[in-house]
Amino acid sequence: MPKVTYIEPSGNQVEIDVPVGWSVMQSAMSNGVEGIEAECGGSCACATCHCYVESHADVVPAAGETELSMLGNVVAERKPNSRLCCQIKMTPELEGLVVRFPDAQS
């Protein structure tokens, strides 16, 4: 399984094996990663799984129209590498992906 490194708001790094096909959000929630709320459960309707993609920017598929719209609702600073991790589906090419969660989600 490909690994993802999650960086919590505290700076703590958590490395998790993520099943192919799962979203980066599903794995974070299933493993108790701090800094994510995911209130809508992954339906791209709340912006509380905001993350900063720290690696693999050239491999992560581009955000769709709905995600781009929802990114306008994030509480923390929106940056060029801001994404909703419910919209990033794990693939073998994303092995080693690093995402950082902001200090606040809501």
N, C-alpha and C positions, 0 to 999 in steps of 0.2 A: 504494500500500500504506500502511496506517496505520503510524505511527511509535510506538515505545515507547522511553522513556528508562529505562535501567537504572542504578541508583546502586550501585556496588560498595562493599564494606566500607571501602575506602580513601577513599571520597568521589568517586572518579572517575565521571563520567557518560558513558554510552555510549548513543547514539541509534541505533536500528536500525529499518529497514523490516521489518515482520512480515507475512507473507502471511496473508490472511483464512483462518481455519480452523486455523491453527497455534496451539499453546499458547504462552503467554509463556515457558514453560520451554524448548520446542524451539528457539525463536529464540535464547535466551540461550546454550544449549549449542552451537548451530551457529555462533555467532559468538564463542565464547571469552570470554564475560563472566565475570569473577572473582566468587566468592562463592556459587556454586551448585554442588552436587554431582549432584543428580538420579540417585541410585544405582539407583532402580527403573525409570528410563527413562520415567516419566510415568504409571505405573499406580496412583498414589495409595497407595503401600504403604511409603514410607520417611520422609517428612517432611524430605528433604534438598534441597527446592526452596522452602523457606520464604522468604517475602518479605513486605514491608510495602507495601500498596497506598497510595501517597502522593497519588493523584488518581483521579478518576472513580469514587469509592466508590458513587455513586448509579447508575452505569451497569454496573459489574461485577456479573454475576449472583451471587446469594447462594451461599455454600458449601453443598454437600450434606452429608448425614449422614456419609458415609465420610470426606470431607475434614475435617469438624469433629472426628471421632474421631481422625484422624491428627494434627491440630494439637495434640493433647494430648501428642504425642511430640517436639515441636520442642525443640532444644537451647537456642536463644536465647530471650529473653523473648517470650512470646506476648502480643500486643497486640490491641486491638479491630480493627485493620486487618491482622492477620496472615492470610495466605492461602498455599496451596500453588500455585505458579505453573503447575504442570502441569494444574491444573483451570481455568485462565483461558484460554478460547479467544478468539483475536483476531477482532474484528468491526470494521466501519467506525466504529461508535459509540465504540470505545475509542481512536480517534486521539488521540495525545498522552498516553496512559497513562504514569504514572511509578511504578516499583516500586523499592524499596530492599532490598538483601540484608543480612542481619544479619552480625555478625562471625564467627559460627560456624554450621555446619550439622550437624556430627557431633562 
